[in-house]
Amino acid sequence: MNFAVLSLVFLLGAIAIGFALKLNTGIVAIALSFVLGMISGVDAKQIMSGFPTSLFITLLGVMFLFSIAQENKTLELLAKKTVSLAGKRTYLIPILVYIFSTILAAIGPGTIPVMSLMAVFTCSLAAEMKVSPLLLAATSVLGAAGGGISPIAPTGILGNTLAADQGITGIATPYFINSMVAQTVYFIILYIVLGGYKMKSDVVLNIRDLPKFDRNQKITLVGMAALVLGVLVFDANVGLLSFFIAMILLLLKVADQKKSISSIPWSTLLLVTGVNVLMSLVIKLGGIELLSNGLASIMTPRTAPILIGLTAGIMSWFSSTSGVVMPTLIPTVTGLISRLGGNVSAVALISAITNTAHVAGTSPISTGGSLGLAAFVQTSKASEEEQRNLFGKMFLVAIGGVITLSLLAGTGIYTLFE
């Protein structure tokens, strides 16, 4: 029996079952790992060794710290104060949202928490302002995606870890820059095409109407700043430092411990780590080598970034970027480079995978897009026809993003910052 082929069938099966039956793909992946192990003769100990313990602790620490900031409304008030800087210049709101989402995701919370927070906030704001949420929803997703690849944010940590597992190291800075460049390019395109520069509204968010940061929120902001300083200046382990700062914040009673723990995106953690267990087994059985060889057979050094990006974007419409697409495609990079004669940049391929998969998140069937759509509909009381119309337009934005960033990957721009 060809176990390499079988392992890929199990991987695709996990993705398909998760999407079709709306089950957490991580749970499905672990369950199928057990079955695949029995068939292929891999024992339980070897299967469980595929659990990414270091990655889990790092992601959990960062997510826990920022769940505290979310629970005591620090992030929400910070977002409102930032957007209020636009005043009557409504056309500046998308720009402020993009900058804020990028910076906030980069300093620790990462893509998913910021995307979720900002998509709901901006789409509710769009309903109050009586403007289309199409640009604001996409903007919040793009900003969170751009900043979320920083070396101290969960998705950036994941990408760098997956690369390091193949011996690809020292890419954190160009990987992060490429992410910001790609998402900014598409944001500028959307800002122009969707008329952000002529956005007008009679509703103004005034900073004087917003409350001041209270004692708990000020302490939380200091904790967030301490994380950035500790990692970037003192090279501290981001996960362990996050746990330490979170402990201090809880000792100072800035947030409810139970609510903060329950606010951790456990489903995302389970998704990422569960798929990693299956991916470890797929690699062991030769499935990833087979997949990379298959991809390489239809690629040239010039088209590789475009095609791998397009593959990632299409996959991301139906599955999680960090939980499925990145763990599936990034491990193929070294094999692709070898098959293509070493004439392709590893950073370019990894950036193409990550950036194009992330831009697909503007779709209404993704986390950020769906939350934004729901928030707008709930706030604006939109009719079913309006909902269908907005759903279609949001999906077109996602399609445009995948095509645009796939083509951008082929320009060689991702190699400029190596």
C-alpha positions in Angstrom: 0.0 0.0 0.0 1.2 3.5 -0.9 1.1 5.2 2.5 2.2 8.6 1.1 -0.9 8.7 -1.1 -3.1 7.4 1.7 -1.8 10.1 4.1 -2.7 12.8 1.7 -6.2 11.3 1.3 -6.6 11.4 5.1 -5.4 15.1 5.1 -7.9 16.1 2.4 -10.5 14.0 4.2 -9.9 16.0 7.5 -10.3 19.3 5.7 -13.4 18.1 3.8 -15.1 16.6 6.9 -14.4 19.7 8.9 -15.8 22.1 6.2 -18.8 20.0 5.2 -19.9 19.0 8.7 -18.8 22.2 10.4 -16.6 20.3 12.8 -13.3 21.6 14.2 -10.7 20.3 11.7 -8.2 19.9 14.5 -10.4 17.3 16.3 -11.0 15.5 13.0 -7.3 15.5 12.3 -6.3 14.0 15.6 -9.1 11.3 15.2 -7.9 10.4 11.7 -4.3 10.4 12.9 -5.3 7.5 15.1 -6.9 5.6 12.2 -4.0 6.3 9.8 -1.5 5.2 12.4 -3.2 1.9 12.8 -3.3 1.3 9.1 0.3 2.4 8.5 1.8 0.7 11.6 2.8 4.0 13.4 2.3 3.6 17.1 0.5 6.0 19.4 3.6 7.3 21.0 5.0 8.4 17.6 1.7 10.0 16.7 1.5 12.0 19.9 5.1 13.1 19.5 3.7 15.2 16.6 1.9 17.5 19.0 3.6 20.9 18.8 4.2 21.5 22.6 6.4 24.5 22.2 4.1 26.2 19.7 1.1 25.4 21.9 2.6 27.1 24.9 3.7 30.1 22.9 0.3 30.6 21.3 -1.6 30.0 24.5 0.5 32.6 26.4 0.0 35.3 23.8 -3.7 34.6 23.4 -4.3 34.5 27.2 -2.6 37.9 27.7 -4.7 39.5 25.0 -7.9 37.8 26.1 -7.4 39.8 29.4 -7.2 43.0 27.3 -10.3 42.0 25.4 -12.3 41.0 28.5 -11.8 44.4 30.3 -12.6 46.3 27.1 -9.1 47.8 26.7 -8.8 46.8 23.0 -12.4 48.0 22.2 -11.9 51.4 23.8 -8.5 51.8 22.1 -10.1 51.1 18.7 -12.8 53.7 19.3 -10.4 56.3 20.4 -8.2 55.7 17.3 -11.2 55.9 14.9 -12.4 59.1 16.6 -9.2 60.9 15.4 -10.8 61.2 12.0 -13.5 63.6 13.3 -15.6 64.9 10.5 -13.0 63.7 7.9 -14.9 60.4 7.4 -12.7 59.5 4.4 -9.8 59.0 6.9 -11.7 56.3 8.9 -10.7 53.3 6.6 -7.1 54.5 6.7 -7.1 54.8 10.6 -8.8 51.4 10.8 -6.2 49.8 8.6 -3.3 51.3 10.5 -4.8 50.5 13.9 -5.6 46.9 13.0 -2.1 46.4 11.6 -0.3 47.8 14.7 -2.6 46.1 17.1 -2.2 42.7 15.5 1.6 43.2 15.3 2.1 43.9 19.0 0.7 40.5 20.1 -3.0 39.6 19.7 -2.4 38.5 16.1 -4.7 38.0 13.1 -7.8 36.2 14.4 -8.5 38.2 17.7 -8.0 41.6 16.0 -9.9 40.5 12.8 -12.8 39.4 15.0 -12.8 42.5 17.1 -12.3 45.0 14.3 -14.7 43.4 11.8 -17.6 43.6 14.3 -16.6 47.1 15.4 -16.2 48.6 11.9 -19.3 47.0 10.5 -21.4 48.1 13.4 -19.9 51.6 12.9 -20.8 51.4 9.2 -24.4 50.7 10.1 -24.5 53.7 12.5 -22.8 55.9 9.9 -25.2 54.6 7.2 -22.3 53.7 4.8 -21.5 50.5 3.1 -19.5 48.1 5.3 -17.8 46.5 2.3 -14.6 48.6 2.5 -14.5 48.8 6.3 -15.0 45.0 6.7 -12.2 44.2 4.2 -10.0 46.9 5.8 -10.1 45.4 9.3 -9.3 41.9 7.9 -6.4 43.2 5.7 -4.9 45.2 8.6 -5.1 42.3 11.0 -3.6 40.0 8.4 -0.7 42.4 7.6 0.3 42.9 11.2 -0.4 39.4 12.3 2.8 38.1 10.8 5.0 39.9 13.2 7.5 37.7 15.1 5.6 38.1 18.3 2.1 37.5 17.0 0.6 34.0 16.9 0.3 33.6 13.1 3.9 35.0 12.6 5.1 32.6 15.3 3.4 29.7 13.5 4.8 30.6 10.1 8.3 31.0 11.4 8.0 27.7 13.3 6.8 25.8 10.3 9.7 27.2 8.3 12.3 26.5 10.9 11.1 22.9 11.1 12.4 22.6 7.5 15.7 24.4 8.3 14.5 27.7 6.9 15.6 30.3 9.5 16.3 34.0 9.8 13.2 35.0 7.7 11.2 36.7 10.4 11.8 40.3 9.2 11.3 39.9 5.5 8.3 37.6 6.1 6.7 40.3 8.2 7.6 43.1 5.8 6.2 41.1 2.9 2.9 40.6 4.7 2.5 44.3 5.4 3.4 45.3 1.8 1.0 42.8 0.3 -2.0 43.7 2.4 -1.3 47.4 2.0 -1.2 47.1 -1.8 -4.7 45.5 -1.8 -6.0 48.0 0.8 -5.0 50.9 -1.4 -6.7 49.2 -4.4 -9.9 48.7 -2.5 -9.8 52.2 -1.0 -9.7 53.7 -4.5 -12.1 51.2 -6.3 -14.7 51.3 -3.5 -14.5 55.1 -3.1 -13.1 55.3 0.4 -11.6 58.7 -0.5 -15.1 60.2 -0.9 -16.8 58.5 2.0 -19.2 60.9 3.8 -21.4 60.6 6.9 -23.4 62.9 9.2 -22.4 60.7 12.1 -19.2 61.6 13.8 -17.4 59.6 16.6 -16.1 62.3 19.0 -13.2 61.5 21.2 -14.6 63.8 23.9 -17.7 61.6 24.1 -15.6 58.5 24.9 -14.7 57.5 28.4 -11.1 57.7 29.7 -9.1 54.6 30.2 -9.8 53.3 33.7 -7.3 52.0 36.2 -7.5 48.4 34.9 -7.2 49.4 31.2 -4.2 51.6 31.9 -2.4 48.7 33.6 -3.3 46.4 30.7 -1.8 48.9 28.2 1.4 48.9 30.3 1.4 45.1 30.2 1.0 45.1 26.4 3.9 47.6 26.0 6.0 45.5 28.3 5.5 42.4 26.1 6.6 44.3 23.0 9.6 45.8 24.8 10.6 42.4 26.4 10.5 40.5 23.1 12.0 43.1 20.7 14.6 44.6 23.1 15.5 41.8 25.5 14.8 38.9 23.2 12.5 37.2 25.7 10.4 34.2 24.8 7.1 35.7 23.8 5.0 32.8 25.1 6.6 32.6 28.6 6.8 36.4 28.9 3.1 36.6 28.0 2.2 34.2 30.8 4.3 36.2 33.3 2.7 39.5 32.4 -0.8 37.9 32.4 -0.1 36.6 35.9 0.9 40.1 37.1 -2.3 41.6 35.5 -4.5 39.0 37.3 -2.7 39.6 40.6 -3.6 43.3 40.1 -7.2 42.2 39.4 -7.5 44.1 36.1 -9.9 41.4 34.7 -11.9 38.4 35.7 -9.8 35.3 35.5 -12.6 32.9 34.5 -13.9 35.2 31.8 -10.4 35.8 30.5 -9.6 32.0 30.3 -13.0 31.4 28.6 -12.2 34.2 26.1 -9.1 32.4 24.8 -9.8 31.2 21.2 -9.6 27.5 22.2 -11.1 26.3 19.0 -8.3 28.0 17.1 -5.6 26.5 19.3 -7.2 23.0 18.9 -7.4 23.6 15.2 -3.7 24.5 14.8 -2.3 21.8 17.1 -4.6 19.1 15.9 -3.8 19.6 12.3 -0.1 19.7 13.3 -0.5 16.2 14.7 -1.8 14.8 11.4 0.7 16.8 9.4 3.6 15.3 11.4 2.3 11.8 10.5 1.7 12.8 6.8 5.3 14.0 6.7 6.6 10.8 8.3 4.7 8.7 5.7 6.0 10.8 2.7 2.8 12.6 1.9 4.3 16.1 1.9 7.2 15.0 -0.3 4.6 13.6 -2.7 2.5 16.8 -2.6 5.5 19.0 -3.2 6.6 16.9 -6.2 3.1 17.1 -7.6 3.1 20.9 -7.3 6.6 21.2 -8.7 5.5 19.3 -11.8 3.2 22.1 -12.9 5.5 25.0 -11.8 8.5 26.8 -13.1 10.7 29.1 -11.0 8.8 32.0 -12.4 5.3 30.7 -11.9 5.9 29.0 -8.5 5.0 31.9 -6.3 1.9 32.7 -8.3 0.6 29.1 -8.4 1.4 28.3 -4.7 -0.3 31.6 -3.8 -3.4 30.8 -5.8 -3.5 27.3 -4.3 -3.4 28.8 -0.8 -6.1 31.4 -1.5 -8.5 28.8 -2.9 -7.9 26.5 0.0 -8.4 29.4 2.5 -12.0 30.0 1.2 -12.9 26.6 2.6 -10.5 26.2 5.5 -8.5 28.1 8.1 -5.3 29.9 7.0 -3.4 29.3 10.2 -5.0 26.0 11.1 -4.9 24.2 7.7 -3.4 26.2 4.8 -0.1 27.2 6.4 0.6 23.8 8.1 -0.3 22.0 4.8 1.6 24.1 2.2 4.6 25.6 4.1 6.1 22.2 4.7 6.2 21.7 0.9 8.5 24.6 0.3 11.9 22.9 0.6 10.7 20.1 -1.7 9.5 22.6 -4.2 12.8 24.5 -4.2 14.7 21.3 -4.6 12.6 20.2 -7.6 12.9 23.6 -9.2 16.6 23.6 -9.1 17.0 25.9 -6.1 16.0 28.9 -8.2 13.1 30.0 -6.0 13.2 32.0 -2.8 11.9 30.3 0.3 10.7 33.6 1.7 8.9 34.4 -1.5 7.0 31.0 -1.5 6.1 31.2 2.2 5.0 34.8 1.9 2.9 33.9 -1.2 1.2 31.1 0.8 0.5 33.2 3.9 -0.5 36.5 2.3 -2.8 35.1 -0.4 -4.5 32.8 2.1 -5.0 35.7 4.5 -6.6 38.0 1.9 -9.2 35.3 1.2 -10.3 36.0 4.8 -12.3 39.0 3.5 -14.9 36.5 2.2 -18.2 36.3 4.0 -17.7 32.6 4.7 -14.5 33.2 6.6 -14.1 34.3 10.3 -13.6 38.0 9.8 -16.0 38.4 6.9 -18.8 36.5 8.5 -18.5 38.3 11.8 -18.6 41.6 10.0 -21.6 40.7 7.9 -23.5 39.5 11.0 -22.7 42.7 12.9 -23.8 44.9 10.1 -27.1 43.0 9.5 -27.9 43.0 13.2 -27.2 46.8 13.6 -28.7 48.0 10.4 -31.7 45.6 10.3 -30.8 44.9 6.6 -33.3 43.0 4.5 -32.6 39.6 3.1 -32.1 41.1 -0.3 -29.5 43.5 1.1 -27.8 40.7 2.9 -27.5 38.6 -0.3 -26.2 41.6 -2.2 -23.6 42.3 0.4 -22.6 38.6 0.7 -21.9 38.5 -3.1 -19.9 41.7 -3.0 -17.8 40.6 -0.1 -17.0 37.3 -1.9 -16.0 39.3 -5.0 -13.6 41.4 -2.9 -12.1 38.1 -1.6 -11.7 36.7 -5.2 -10.1 40.0 -6.3 -7.7 39.8 -3.4 -6.6 36.2 -4.1 -6.0 37.1 -7.8 -4.2 40.3 -7.0 -1.9 38.9 -4.4 -1.2 35.8 -6.5 0.0 38.0 -9.3 1.9 40.3 -6.9 3.8 37.2 -5.7 4.9 36.7 -9.3 6.5 40.2 -9.6 9.4 39.2 -7.4 8.6 41.8 -4.8 8.8 39.3 -1.9 12.5 38.9 -2.6 13.4 42.6 -2.2 13.6 42.5 1.6 15.7 39.2 2.1 
